[in-house]
């Protein structure tokens, strides 16, 4: 099976090419190993979309463990708290 993204080098900088659309984009690196990792990640994202979701959750949970368990209710509660604090600040200014 042929991969969707391929890599090439132009002027010392690595580029990716989407074989479906023909679009070429700079990978903004001169390091071949880094360019290969980027291309591998792009190809994995296309072939394994569910894996992307799992990896994203893993990275987020490493930064903020509560991120995985939060719901929209938590977001709205936090937003209303911030909004009410701003309203209080506006009232105190007058």
URWO-V778928 format. One record per residue. N is the residue number from 0. RES is the residue in one small letter. PSI is psi in degrees with one decimal (* if undefined). Layout:
[[N RES PSI] [N RES PSI]]
This chain:
[[0 x 133.2] [1 x 138.4] [2 x 156.3] [3 x -39.9] [4 x 139.1] [5 x 165.3] [6 x 144.9] [7 x 164.5] [8 x 133.5] [9 x 120.4] [10 x 32.6] [11 x -8.3] [12 x 140.7] [13 x 143.4] [14 x 156.7] [15 x 151.0] [16 x 128.1] [17 x 116.0] [18 x -20.8] [19 x -42.7] [20 x -18.0] [21 x 1.2] [22 x 133.0] [23 x 137.6] [24 x 138.4] [25 x 138.4] [26 x -3.1] [27 x 41.8] [28 x 151.6] [29 x -3.7] [30 x 120.1] [31 x -40.9] [32 x -41.9] [33 x -41.5] [34 x -41.0] [35 x -39.8] [36 x -40.9] [37 x -45.2] [38 x -42.4] [39 x -42.1] [40 x -40.8] [41 x -43.5] [42 x -38.2] [43 x -38.3] [44 x -35.8] [45 x -41.4] [46 x -23.9] [47 x 68.7] [48 x -33.2] [49 x -35.8] [50 x -34.8] [51 x -43.8] [52 x -43.5] [53 x -43.6] [54 x -39.8] [55 x -43.5] [56 x -37.9] [57 x -46.6] [58 x -41.3] [59 x -41.1] [60 x -27.2] [61 x -33.7] [62 x -41.5] [63 x 100.2] [64 x -28.7] [65 x -14.0] [66 x -38.5] [67 x -32.6] [68 x -6.6] [69 x 148.0] [70 x 173.4] [71 x -29.0] [72 x -39.6] [73 x -41.6] [74 x -46.8] [75 x -37.2] [76 x -44.4] [77 x -41.7] [78 x -43.3] [79 x -34.6] [80 x -46.5] [81 x -42.3] [82 x -41.3] [83 x -34.9] [84 x -39.6] [85 x -39.9] [86 x -42.4] [87 x -41.7] [88 x -38.8] [89 x -42.2] [90 x -41.0] [91 x -24.9] [92 x -27.1] [93 x *]]
